[in-house]
Amino acid sequence: MFEGDRGLAKVVEYMKAHWPSRVKEEWQVGINEYPGIVKKVVEEFTLAATQNRHLIRIAGVSGSGKTTQILPAVEAYCKTRELEPILLAARRFVEYHPHYEEIREFYGDANLRKMTDEFSTIMLFLTLSELMRGGYDIVLDVTLLDPEMEGILLKLAGASEYEMLMLMIAVSPEVTEHYLAGRAWRHTKETEKEFIRATSRALEFYAASAPEMRVVIWSVYDLLPVYDGVVKDCLPVFADYSAREEMPKPDDDERREAKIKYLTTDLS
């Protein structure tokens, strides 16, 4: 899988450096084990998937509302367009770890995500690469990464002629901390700070490398998007809302329904 593909090898190196495995050495996944696991995942994930070369990127830092706010709207959006995309998120790969049961028994359910983070993130990108070669419709639920990694993703998308749409919520570290405080599992503080740093740099990368890609940005204060346009012009708006420290109203349900309405009726 990695022979002759330096890009994927770089992805694996990056994931290992940023999310190193914490499980016992005998439970760590060897590089030669990944191709077989990816093959199994692809076979299962593609059973009912459509192949229209659509990639919807749900971006934003941890605690911004990617899964709870944007994902339900994306699901509704895809339904109205008769798309059956494959959801790619790190949490979907935990159960495919070869030593899932041992890790679960030894570390407990509450620590499964943390202890399998390296495996899950590597699997996410290896699976993404395979699916894009087949032109499958994909919803990628993962925070923006360093420009080098985003460059590899952009190259994969371009090689397979994908249509890309990015959706995200701009939110400050102070507000995300409020949301993350009640979460049962979260990344380390260092990793969360890395996500914040990488997000701005990644947006700058896309503004320079894919300036016409469409991006829709919401805030945690408004029902309608605060920006809907090409990525090259979104940076001032993103920076503005990412610096606001006031806590939002407890209107999560209303904001989620507004996103569903916007994506299913107003987004053209």
N, C-alpha and C positions, 0 to 999 in steps of 0.2 A: 504493500500500500504506500510505503514511503519512498521506495526506490525511484529515483528520477523525479521526485516531487519535493523539492527543497522547501516549498511553501508549507506543506503539511508538516514536514519535519520541524520547521520553525515554530509552528503552532504547538506541537507537542512539547518542545523545549520551553516555550513561553508558559504553558500551563503548569508544567512541572516546577518552574521557577516561582510562579506566583501562588500556586495552590499545591504545594508539595504534599504527597501522601503522608498521613499520620498513622496509618494502621501498621500492624506488625509486618515485618519484612516478608514473611511467608504468605501474607494476604495481599501484597502489592501486585498489581497487574504488569506483567512484562510486555515490552513493546511488541513482541511477536504474537501476543495473544489478541491484540486489538482487531486485526482483520477478520477473524472468525466471529467476534462479537458484533462487529459492525454489520457483517453479512446477515446475521440473525435479526438484528434490529431493523435493518432496511426491509427485509422480507416481511416483518410484522407491521411496520409503520406504513407500508405502501399498499396494503390490501385494498383500501377503498379510496386512495388519494387520486386527485385529478392532476393533470400534467399540462398546465398552461403557462409555466415559467413566470409565476408571480412570487415575489419575495416581499413579505410584509415584516418589517423590522420594528419590534416593540422595544424601544430603547429607554434610557433613563437610569439613574442610580438606584441602588437598593432602597426600598422604602418610598419610592416616588409614586407607586400605584400601577406599575406595569401589568401585573397579574390581576389585581382586583378591580382596576378602573378601565384599562385599555383593552385587555384581552376579551372581556365579554362583548365589547363593541366590535372588535375584529371578528369574533365569531358570527355576530349578526350581519356584519358587512359581507362576509364570505357566503353566508347563506343566501342573501339576496342576489348574489352573482353566481349562484350554483357552483361554488368552489368548495372542494373538500381538501383543504390544506393539511399538511403535517405540522403539528406543533412541536417545535424543537426548543426545549428548555432543559437546563441541567437536571432538574428534579425528575425528569422522565427516565433518566438513565441509571439511577441509583440501584434499582432492582436487577439490573443486568450485570452488576458486579459479580465476578465468578465466586467471590467469597461473601456474598450478601448475607446469608444466614449466619455465618460465623461472626461477622462484624456486628450484625444486629444483636445477637445474643451477648456478645462480649461488651460492646459499648452502649447498648440500649437504643431504643427507637429515637429518642431525642437527639442522639448524636450521629445518626445515619448520614444525614446530609453533609455534616462537617467532615466526617471521616472518609467520605467517598468523593469529596469535591474534585480532587485531581482527576480521578477516573471519569467522573461525569462531564467535566468540562472538555477533556480530551475527546471523549465519545461524541459530544455534541458537535464539535467541529469536523471530526472525521465523518460522521454520519451526514452532516450538512454537505460536505464535498461530494459524497456518493449520490445524494438525492438531487443535487443540482446538475450532475452529469445526466440524470434521467429526466430533467425538466419538471420535476414535481413542484406543485404549489406548496409554499412553506411559510409558516409564521414563526419567526425567530424571536424568541422571548429571552433576550440577554442584554445586559448592559453594554454600552459602548466600551471598546477596549483601546489599547494604544494604536496609533496610526499604522504601525507596521502590521498588526493583526488585521485591522480594518482594510488595509491595502490588499491583503491576501483574499479576504472576503470579496472585495470589489472586483478583483481579478477573476475570481471564480464566477461571479455574477455576469461579468462582461463576456467571458468565454462561452457561457451557456445562454447568452442573450436574455437575461432576466429583466423584467420590469420591477423596479424597486420603489417601495413606499416606506417612509420612516414615520413612526408615530411615537411621541414621547411627552412626558410631563416635566416641565421645568420647576425645580423646587430647591430650596436652600438646604444646606447640611443641618441647620437648626430644626427645620420642619421634618426632615427625614428622620432625625434622631427621635423626634416625638412619636412618629409612627413605628419605628423599629424597637422602641423601648418595650412594647408589649408583644413582640414576636418571640415565638418559642425557639426559633433558630435564626441566627444571623451570622454574617461574615465577621471576621475580626475587625477591630477598629482600623488597623493598618490597611486592610483590604478595602474597606469602605472609603477611606481617604484616597486610595489609589483609584477607585472607580470615579470619584469626583474629579480628580485631576485628569484622568484619561478621557472623560466625557467631553470636556471642553476641547481638548487637543484633537479628539476624533472628529468633532463637528468642524473644526478648522481644516482638518484633512479633507473631509467630504466637500467643504466649500471650495477647496482648491482643485480636487481631483474629480468630483462628480457634481459640479456647481448647479446643474439643472435638476437634480434629483428632488422629488417632492418630499417635504417634511411638514407634518402637522404637529403643532405644539400646544399643549394645554397648560394651564397653571392650576394650582390647588385652590384658587379663589374664584374662578370664573366658570360658567357653564359652557360657553362657546370657546373655541380655540383662540389663543392669543396670537397665533401665527399659522398661516396656511399658505405655503408658497415654496419657492426653490430654496435649497439649503444654503446657497451662497449669501442670501440676505437675512438669514435667521439669527445670526450670532448676537447682535445687540439685544434682541428680544429675549433670547435664551439667557444672556448674562443678567439682564434686568430682573427677571423673575427668579433666577437662581440666587439672587442676593437678598431677596425679601425674607425677613425673619418672622413676621407676624404669623401667628397660628391661624389656620383656616377654620371656617365654621364646620361643625359636625354634620355636613350635608353630603356624605359620600354617595348615598343612594341617588340623590338628585343629580349629582355631577356624572355618575355612571350612566344614568338614563339619558342625559343630555349628549353624552359621547355616542351612545348607541343611535340616537336620533340623527346626529350629525353624520355619522359614517354611513347610515343606511338611506338617508334622504337628501342630505345636503352635499355630500362629497361626490363629485362627478369626475 
